[in-house]
Amino acid sequence: MEPREEFDKLIAELNQHRDELTVQLHLGATEVKEVWEEMEKKWDQLTAKAEFLAGETGETAGEVAEAAKLLAEEIEKGYKHLRKLL
């Protein structure tokens, strides 16, 4: 194979890899954004529960606290997932 042909082949392969990476980066960025938005919604729910708990006592407070704890665990898992994506 001629040097020029080898070079053209190399450029074509690099261009293909570049195109594939561009698509993957775009999809990755979209996934990160979607996960972040989901975590933000859950964060808002968690802070609302925390505000509610500040003024409550008794059985209702215990139920809300348990739900808040589960929500906090979901958020923690989501944040770990985001770190892996980044």
A tleap script that builds the chain and sets N, CA, C and O, in Angstrom:
source leaprc.protein.ff14SB
mol = sequence {
  NMET GLU PRO ARG GLU GLU PHE ASP LYS LEU
  ILE ALA GLU LEU ASN GLN HIE ARG ASP GLU
  LEU THR VAL GLN LEU HIE LEU GLY ALA THR
  GLU VAL LYS GLU VAL TRP GLU GLU MET GLU
  LYS LYS TRP ASP GLN LEU THR ALA LYS ALA
  GLU PHE LEU ALA GLY GLU THR GLY GLU THR
  ALA GLY GLU VAL ALA GLU ALA ALA LYS LEU
  LEU ALA GLU GLU ILE GLU LYS GLY TYR LYS
  HIE LEU ARG LYS LEU CLEU
}
set mol.1.N position { 0.859 -1.181 0.000 }
set mol.1.CA position { 0.000 0.000 0.000 }
set mol.1.C position { 0.898 1.234 0.000 }
set mol.1.O position { 1.895 1.299 0.719 }
set mol.2.N position { 0.532 2.178 -0.799 }
set mol.2.CA position { 1.274 3.433 -0.924 }
set mol.2.C position { 1.120 4.274 0.342 }
set mol.2.O position { 0.096 4.187 1.020 }
set mol.3.N position { 2.126 5.087 0.669 }
set mol.3.CA position { 2.023 5.943 1.864 }
set mol.3.C position { 0.778 6.831 1.845 }
set mol.3.O position { 0.131 7.029 2.873 }
set mol.4.N position { 0.459 7.351 0.689 }
set mol.4.CA position { -0.727 8.222 0.593 }
set mol.4.C position { -2.002 7.429 0.897 }
set mol.4.O position { -2.895 7.927 1.581 }
set mol.5.N position { -2.085 6.207 0.393 }
set mol.5.CA position { -3.252 5.359 0.647 }
set mol.5.C position { -3.352 5.010 2.128 }
set mol.5.O position { -4.444 5.008 2.697 }
set mol.6.N position { -2.220 4.717 2.748 }
set mol.6.CA position { -2.203 4.420 4.188 }
set mol.6.C position { -2.682 5.622 4.995 }
set mol.6.O position { -3.464 5.502 5.938 }
set mol.7.N position { -2.180 6.785 4.584 }
set mol.7.CA position { -2.571 8.015 5.286 }
set mol.7.C position { -4.070 8.272 5.119 }
set mol.7.O position { -4.750 8.608 6.088 }
set mol.8.N position { -4.585 8.118 3.906 }
set mol.8.CA position { -6.022 8.324 3.655 }
set mol.8.C position { -6.862 7.347 4.468 }
set mol.8.O position { -7.909 7.713 5.003 }
set mol.9.N position { -6.395 6.089 4.560 }
set mol.9.CA position { -7.110 5.090 5.347 }
set mol.9.C position { -7.110 5.480 6.822 }
set mol.9.O position { -8.133 5.371 7.498 }
set mol.10.N position { -5.962 5.932 7.316 }
set mol.10.CA position { -5.861 6.362 8.705 }
set mol.10.C position { -6.812 7.527 8.983 }
set mol.10.O position { -7.503 7.544 10.002 }
set mol.11.N position { -6.841 8.483 8.086 }
set mol.11.CA position { -7.727 9.646 8.250 }
set mol.11.C position { -9.183 9.196 8.253 }
set mol.11.O position { -9.978 9.683 9.057 }
set mol.12.N position { -9.540 8.276 7.367 }
set mol.12.CA position { -10.924 7.788 7.309 }
set mol.12.C position { -11.296 7.075 8.604 }
set mol.12.O position { -12.400 7.268 9.114 }
set mol.13.N position { -10.402 6.259 9.141 }
set mol.13.CA position { -10.670 5.554 10.398 }
set mol.13.C position { -10.810 6.537 11.555 }
set mol.13.O position { -11.713 6.415 12.382 }
set mol.14.N position { -9.911 7.506 11.603 }
set mol.14.CA position { -9.991 8.510 12.667 }
set mol.14.C position { -11.284 9.307 12.573 }
set mol.14.O position { -11.897 9.622 13.592 }
set mol.15.N position { -11.692 9.626 11.377 }
set mol.15.CA position { -12.931 10.379 11.183 }
set mol.15.C position { -14.128 9.563 11.659 }
set mol.15.O position { -15.048 10.103 12.274 }
set mol.16.N position { -14.116 8.265 11.376 }
set mol.16.CA position { -15.201 7.404 11.840 }
set mol.16.C position { -15.233 7.351 13.364 }
set mol.16.O position { -16.303 7.463 13.962 }
set mol.17.N position { -14.081 7.183 13.995 }
set mol.17.CA position { -14.014 7.162 15.461 }
set mol.17.C position { -14.496 8.489 16.038 }
set mol.17.O position { -15.220 8.527 17.034 }
set mol.18.N position { -14.088 9.553 15.405 }
set mol.18.CA position { -14.487 10.894 15.860 }
set mol.18.C position { -16.004 11.040 15.805 }
set mol.18.O position { -16.621 11.529 16.751 }
set mol.19.N position { -16.604 10.612 14.690 }
set mol.19.CA position { -18.055 10.702 14.546 }
set mol.19.C position { -18.768 9.865 15.611 }
set mol.19.O position { -19.755 10.307 16.199 }
set mol.20.N position { -18.264 8.662 15.851 }
set mol.20.CA position { -18.865 7.794 16.860 }
set mol.20.C position { -18.768 8.420 18.249 }
set mol.20.O position { -19.729 8.390 19.018 }
set mol.21.N position { -17.618 8.980 18.562 }
set mol.21.CA position { -17.432 9.618 19.869 }
set mol.21.C position { -18.325 10.844 20.029 }
set mol.21.O position { -18.850 11.104 21.111 }
set mol.22.N position { -18.490 11.587 18.947 }
set mol.22.CA position { -19.367 12.761 18.998 }
set mol.22.C position { -20.780 12.349 19.370 }
set mol.22.O position { -21.419 12.994 20.201 }
set mol.23.N position { -21.270 11.278 18.759 }
set mol.23.CA position { -22.622 10.777 19.066 }
set mol.23.C position { -22.683 10.301 20.519 }
set mol.23.O position { -23.629 10.620 21.240 }
set mol.24.N position { -21.675 9.539 20.947 }
set mol.24.CA position { -21.658 9.025 22.315 }
set mol.24.C position { -21.607 10.160 23.329 }
set mol.24.O position { -22.282 10.106 24.357 }
set mol.25.N position { -20.816 11.181 23.050 }
set mol.25.CA position { -20.744 12.325 23.964 }
set mol.25.C position { -22.085 13.037 24.056 }
set mol.25.O position { -22.512 13.434 25.140 }
set mol.26.N position { -22.735 13.194 22.934 }
set mol.26.CA position { -24.039 13.859 22.935 }
set mol.26.C position { -25.050 13.044 23.738 }
set mol.26.O position { -25.792 13.586 24.557 }
set mol.27.N position { -25.067 11.729 23.491 }
set mol.27.CA position { -25.993 10.870 24.230 }
set mol.27.C position { -25.660 10.865 25.713 }
set mol.27.O position { -26.558 10.880 26.555 }
set mol.28.N position { -24.374 10.845 26.035 }
set mol.28.CA position { -23.956 10.875 27.435 }
set mol.28.C position { -24.371 12.160 28.110 }
set mol.28.O position { -24.842 12.151 29.247 }
set mol.29.N position { -24.195 13.277 27.404 }
set mol.29.CA position { -24.581 14.568 27.970 }
set mol.29.C position { -26.091 14.618 28.202 }
set mol.29.O position { -26.555 15.175 29.197 }
set mol.30.N position { -26.844 14.038 27.287 }
set mol.30.CA position { -28.297 14.001 27.440 }
set mol.30.C position { -28.681 13.158 28.645 }
set mol.30.O position { -29.560 13.538 29.419 }
set mol.31.N position { -28.025 12.012 28.805 }
set mol.31.CA position { -28.332 11.150 29.942 }
set mol.31.C position { -27.989 11.837 31.260 }
set mol.31.O position { -28.759 11.769 32.219 }
set mol.32.N position { -26.839 12.495 31.307 }
set mol.32.CA position { -26.436 13.206 32.520 }
set mol.32.C position { -27.471 14.269 32.863 }
set mol.32.O position { -27.875 14.399 34.019 }
set mol.33.N position { -27.893 15.018 31.872 }
set mol.33.CA position { -28.872 16.078 32.108 }
set mol.33.C position { -30.196 15.501 32.615 }
set mol.33.O position { -30.805 16.048 33.534 }
set mol.34.N position { -30.634 14.398 32.013 }
set mol.34.CA position { -31.896 13.785 32.436 }
set mol.34.C position { -31.813 13.268 33.870 }
set mol.34.O position { -32.739 13.452 34.660 }
set mol.35.N position { -30.694 12.620 34.197 }
set mol.35.CA position { -30.525 12.115 35.564 }
set mol.35.C position { -30.481 13.287 36.539 }
set mol.35.O position { -31.093 13.234 37.606 }
set mol.36.N position { -29.762 14.339 36.175 }
set mol.36.CA position { -29.670 15.507 37.050 }
set mol.36.C position { -31.048 16.111 37.306 }
set mol.36.O position { -31.387 16.435 38.444 }
set mol.37.N position { -31.836 16.260 36.248 }
set mol.37.CA position { -33.172 16.837 36.402 }
set mol.37.C position { -34.045 15.967 37.306 }
set mol.37.O position { -34.812 16.477 38.122 }
set mol.38.N position { -33.917 14.653 37.151 }
set mol.38.CA position { -34.673 13.739 38.018 }
set mol.38.C position { -34.232 13.897 39.476 }
set mol.38.O position { -35.069 13.904 40.380 }
set mol.39.N position { -32.942 14.020 39.703 }
set mol.39.CA position { -32.429 14.183 41.067 }
set mol.39.C position { -32.867 15.523 41.657 }
set mol.39.O position { -33.133 15.614 42.855 }
set mol.40.N position { -32.942 16.539 40.842 }
set mol.40.CA position { -33.405 17.843 41.321 }
set mol.40.C position { -34.867 17.785 41.774 }
set mol.40.O position { -35.234 18.387 42.783 }
set mol.41.N position { -35.687 17.064 41.030 }
set mol.41.CA position { -37.094 16.905 41.433 }
set mol.41.C position { -37.178 16.181 42.773 }
set mol.41.O position { -37.944 16.562 43.658 }
set mol.42.N position { -36.375 15.133 42.901 }
set mol.42.CA position { -36.375 14.387 44.155 }
set mol.42.C position { -35.836 15.245 45.294 }
set mol.42.O position { -36.313 15.151 46.425 }
set mol.43.N position { -34.841 16.083 44.996 }
set mol.43.CA position { -34.302 16.984 46.017 }
set mol.43.C position { -35.397 17.929 46.506 }
set mol.43.O position { -35.534 18.166 47.706 }
set mol.44.N position { -36.167 18.461 45.573 }
set mol.44.CA position { -37.270 19.355 45.951 }
set mol.44.C position { -38.281 18.629 46.834 }
set mol.44.O position { -38.780 19.194 47.807 }
set mol.45.N position { -38.582 17.378 46.493 }
set mol.45.CA position { -39.499 16.593 47.315 }
set mol.45.C position { -38.923 16.368 48.706 }
set mol.45.O position { -39.637 16.457 49.704 }
set mol.46.N position { -37.630 16.077 48.765 }
set mol.46.CA position { -36.983 15.827 50.044 }
set mol.46.C position { -36.991 17.080 50.924 }
set mol.46.O position { -37.284 17.002 52.117 }
set mol.47.N position { -36.672 18.221 50.340 }
set mol.47.CA position { -36.663 19.447 51.142 }
set mol.47.C position { -38.075 19.814 51.604 }
set mol.47.O position { -38.246 20.370 52.689 }
set mol.48.N position { -39.081 19.508 50.792 }
set mol.48.CA position { -40.468 19.754 51.213 }
set mol.48.C position { -40.824 18.862 52.400 }
set mol.48.O position { -41.489 19.304 53.337 }
set mol.49.N position { -40.383 17.616 52.358 }
set mol.49.CA position { -40.634 16.707 53.479 }
set mol.49.C position { -39.903 17.185 54.736 }
set mol.49.O position { -40.433 17.098 55.843 }
set mol.50.N position { -38.695 17.684 54.554 }
set mol.50.CA position { -37.928 18.189 55.696 }
set mol.50.C position { -38.629 19.386 56.334 }
set mol.50.O position { -38.687 19.500 57.559 }
set mol.51.N position { -39.155 20.267 55.506 }
set mol.51.CA position { -39.892 21.415 56.035 }
set mol.51.C position { -41.144 20.960 56.789 }
set mol.51.O position { -41.468 21.499 57.847 }
set mol.52.N position { -41.838 19.971 56.240 }
set mol.52.CA position { -43.024 19.433 56.887 }
set mol.52.C position { -42.667 18.837 58.244 }
set mol.52.O position { -43.367 19.046 59.236 }
set mol.53.N position { -41.558 18.086 58.268 }
set mol.53.CA position { -41.147 17.429 59.514 }
set mol.53.C position { -40.771 18.424 60.603 }
set mol.53.O position { -40.894 18.123 61.790 }
set mol.54.N position { -40.322 19.588 60.212 }
set mol.54.CA position { -39.907 20.585 61.193 }
set mol.54.C position { -41.060 20.989 62.101 }
set mol.54.O position { -40.842 21.378 63.248 }
set mol.55.N position { -42.279 20.901 61.596 }
set mol.55.CA position { -43.428 21.319 62.396 }
set mol.55.C position { -44.321 20.182 62.848 }
set mol.55.O position { -45.386 20.438 63.409 }
set mol.56.N position { -43.933 18.940 62.628 }
set mol.56.CA position { -44.790 17.805 62.946 }
set mol.56.C position { -44.176 16.911 64.014 }
set mol.56.O position { -42.961 16.870 64.206 }
set mol.57.N position { -45.049 16.206 64.693 }
set mol.57.CA position { -44.640 15.183 65.653 }
set mol.57.C position { -45.588 14.009 65.517 }
set mol.57.O position { -46.591 14.094 64.808 }
set mol.58.N position { -45.279 12.930 66.182 }
set mol.58.CA position { -46.196 11.796 66.218 }
set mol.58.C position { -46.064 10.860 65.046 }
set mol.58.O position { -45.044 10.823 64.358 }
set mol.59.N position { -47.143 10.088 64.833 }
set mol.59.CA position { -47.143 9.031 63.824 }
set mol.59.C position { -46.950 9.573 62.415 }
set mol.59.O position { -46.195 9.004 61.627 }
set mol.60.N position { -47.619 10.654 62.101 }
set mol.60.CA position { -47.487 11.244 60.767 }
set mol.60.C position { -46.041 11.640 60.490 }
set mol.60.O position { -45.525 11.408 59.397 }
set mol.61.N position { -45.394 12.238 61.483 }
set mol.61.CA position { -44.000 12.638 61.317 }
set mol.61.C position { -43.117 11.421 61.076 }
set mol.61.O position { -42.185 11.484 60.274 }
set mol.62.N position { -43.392 10.337 61.747 }
set mol.62.CA position { -42.606 9.113 61.566 }
set mol.62.C position { -42.753 8.550 60.166 }
set mol.62.O position { -41.778 8.098 59.566 }
set mol.63.N position { -43.972 8.577 59.646 }
set mol.63.CA position { -44.219 8.082 58.295 }
set mol.63.C position { -43.523 8.970 57.263 }
set mol.63.O position { -42.900 8.476 56.322 }
set mol.64.N position { -43.634 10.249 57.447 }
set mol.64.CA position { -42.991 11.182 56.516 }
set mol.64.C position { -41.472 11.047 56.611 }
set mol.64.O position { -40.777 11.100 55.596 }
set mol.65.N position { -40.960 10.872 57.823 }
set mol.65.CA position { -39.517 10.712 58.007 }
set mol.65.C position { -39.016 9.458 57.299 }
set mol.65.O position { -37.947 9.471 56.690 }
set mol.66.N position { -39.778 8.386 57.377 }
set mol.66.CA position { -39.382 7.143 56.697 }
set mol.66.C position { -39.385 7.342 55.177 }
set mol.66.O position { -38.470 6.900 54.482 }
set mol.67.N position { -40.408 8.003 54.681 }
set mol.67.CA position { -40.473 8.279 53.244 }
set mol.67.C position { -39.315 9.183 52.819 }
set mol.67.O position { -38.728 8.992 51.754 }
set mol.68.N position { -38.992 10.165 53.656 }
set mol.68.CA position { -37.890 11.072 53.357 }
set mol.68.C position { -36.565 10.322 53.333 }
set mol.68.O position { -35.697 10.602 52.506 }
set mol.69.N position { -36.416 9.371 54.241 }
set mol.69.CA position { -35.183 8.586 54.285 }
set mol.69.C position { -35.019 7.774 52.996 }
set mol.69.O position { -33.930 7.728 52.424 }
set mol.70.N position { -36.087 7.144 52.548 }
set mol.70.CA position { -36.036 6.382 51.299 }
set mol.70.C position { -35.716 7.284 50.108 }
set mol.70.O position { -34.938 6.915 49.228 }
set mol.71.N position { -36.315 8.450 50.092 }
set mol.71.CA position { -36.062 9.411 49.029 }
set mol.71.C position { -34.602 9.868 49.044 }
set mol.71.O position { -33.975 10.007 47.993 }
set mol.72.N position { -34.074 10.098 50.238 }
set mol.72.CA position { -32.668 10.500 50.358 }
set mol.72.C position { -31.743 9.402 49.843 }
set mol.72.O position { -30.717 9.693 49.227 }
set mol.73.N position { -32.095 8.157 50.088 }
set mol.73.CA position { -31.290 7.045 49.580 }
set mol.73.C position { -31.330 6.978 48.051 }
set mol.73.O position { -30.317 6.691 47.412 }
set mol.74.N position { -32.502 7.244 47.466 }
set mol.74.CA position { -32.621 7.294 46.009 }
set mol.74.C position { -31.750 8.400 45.435 }
set mol.74.O position { -31.079 8.213 44.421 }
set mol.75.N position { -31.767 9.543 46.088 }
set mol.75.CA position { -30.958 10.666 45.629 }
set mol.75.C position { -29.477 10.318 45.707 }
set mol.75.O position { -28.713 10.622 44.790 }
set mol.76.N position { -29.077 9.687 46.789 }
set mol.76.CA position { -27.683 9.293 46.939 }
set mol.76.C position { -27.256 8.342 45.813 }
set mol.76.O position { -26.174 8.499 45.248 }
set mol.77.N position { -28.096 7.364 45.491 }
set mol.77.CA position { -27.802 6.445 44.388 }
set mol.77.C position { -27.714 7.203 43.065 }
set mol.77.O position { -26.840 6.933 42.241 }
set mol.78.N position { -28.614 8.139 42.874 }
set mol.78.CA position { -28.597 8.943 41.651 }
set mol.78.C position { -27.332 9.765 41.525 }
set mol.78.O position { -26.764 9.867 40.438 }
set mol.79.N position { -26.886 10.350 42.618 }
set mol.79.CA position { -25.654 11.133 42.590 }
set mol.79.C position { -24.448 10.252 42.282 }
set mol.79.O position { -23.544 10.660 41.553 }
set mol.80.N position { -24.437 9.047 42.837 }
set mol.80.CA position { -23.334 8.122 42.543 }
set mol.80.C position { -23.344 7.751 41.066 }
set mol.80.O position { -22.292 7.656 40.434 }
set mol.81.N position { -24.525 7.543 40.529 }
set mol.81.CA position { -24.647 7.228 39.107 }
set mol.81.C position { -24.133 8.392 38.255 }
set mol.81.O position { -23.430 8.186 37.265 }
set mol.82.N position { -24.488 9.598 38.648 }
set mol.82.CA position { -24.015 10.778 37.913 }
set mol.82.C position { -22.492 10.875 37.937 }
set mol.82.O position { -21.867 11.185 36.923 }
set mol.83.N position { -21.906 10.613 39.086 }
set mol.83.CA position { -20.434 10.658 39.179 }
set mol.83.C position { -19.808 9.679 38.218 }
set mol.83.O position { -18.793 9.987 37.594 }
set mol.84.N position { -20.398 8.495 38.086 }
set mol.84.CA position { -19.864 7.495 37.153 }
set mol.84.C position { -19.993 7.968 35.714 }
set mol.84.O position { -19.110 7.723 34.893 }
set mol.85.N position { -21.094 8.645 35.410 }
set mol.85.CA position { -21.294 9.141 34.055 }
set mol.85.C position { -20.321 10.250 33.699 }
set mol.85.O position { -19.933 10.409 32.541 }
set mol.86.N position { -19.934 11.009 34.707 }
set mol.86.CA position { -19.001 12.113 34.454 }
set mol.86.C position { -17.596 11.584 34.417 }
set mol.86.O position { -16.654 12.350 34.216 }
savepdb mol mol.pdb
quit
